Amino acid sequence: MLFEIGNQIREARKIRQISQAEVAQALGMSRTTIGQIENGTIQEIGVRKLIRLLEFFNLELRVRPAGKPPTLDELRIEDR
């Protein structure tokens, strides 16, 4: 899951054409932390940090029961 979240964050960062260092500076994090989040290799990340990072890129995290098939709306979003 962290790998997928990291990929989405990296994709959003590249679309905005900003560096990891610029994101880190804007959010008061280290560039290393941003890189580890994007690679899905970070050992620990606080929920507040993750939420700030997602908000920075206008992304959201959704929660649903494990194993439940995606809804039609979720499938449509994935196709974009």
C-alpha positions in Angstrom: 0.0 0.0 0.0 2.8 2.5 0.9 4.4 1.8 -2.5 1.2 2.7 -4.3 0.7 5.8 -2.3 4.3 6.8 -2.9 3.8 6.3 -6.7 0.8 8.5 -6.7 2.7 11.2 -4.8 5.6 11.0 -7.2 3.3 11.2 -10.2 1.6 14.3 -8.8 4.9 15.9 -8.1 6.2 15.3 -11.6 3.0 16.6 -13.1 3.6 19.9 -11.1 7.2 19.8 -12.2 8.7 20.4 -8.7 11.6 18.7 -7.1 11.6 16.6 -3.9 13.6 19.3 -2.3 11.0 21.9 -3.1 8.2 19.7 -1.6 10.3 19.0 1.4 11.0 22.7 2.0 7.3 23.7 1.5 6.2 21.0 4.1 9.1 21.3 6.6 10.3 17.7 5.8 13.6 16.4 4.6 14.2 15.5 0.9 15.2 12.1 2.1 11.8 11.6 3.7 10.0 12.6 0.6 12.1 10.2 -1.5 11.5 7.3 1.0 7.7 8.0 0.9 7.7 8.0 -2.9 9.7 4.8 -3.0 7.6 3.1 -0.4 10.6 2.5 1.8 9.9 4.8 4.7 10.0 2.9 8.0 7.6 5.3 9.9 5.4 8.2 8.8 3.0 10.0 10.9 -0.6 10.4 9.8 -0.3 14.2 10.0 2.7 14.2 7.7 1.0 12.0 5.2 -2.1 14.1 5.2 -0.1 17.3 4.7 1.7 15.7 1.8 -1.5 14.5 0.2 -3.2 17.8 0.7 -0.2 19.6 -0.9 -0.9 17.6 -4.1 -4.7 17.7 -3.8 -4.8 13.9 -3.2 -7.0 12.0 -0.8 -6.7 8.7 1.0 -9.8 6.5 1.0 -10.6 3.7 3.5 -12.8 0.7 2.7 -13.1 -2.8 4.0 -10.2 -5.1 2.9 -11.1 -7.5 0.1 -14.2 -5.6 -0.9 -14.3 -5.2 -4.7 -14.0 -1.6 -5.9 -17.1 0.4 -6.6 -17.9 1.6 -10.1 -16.9 5.1 -9.2 -13.5 3.9 -7.9 -12.9 2.0 -11.2 -13.8 5.1 -13.2 -11.2 7.1 -11.2 -8.5 4.5 -11.8 -9.1 4.7 -15.6 -8.2 8.4 -15.7 
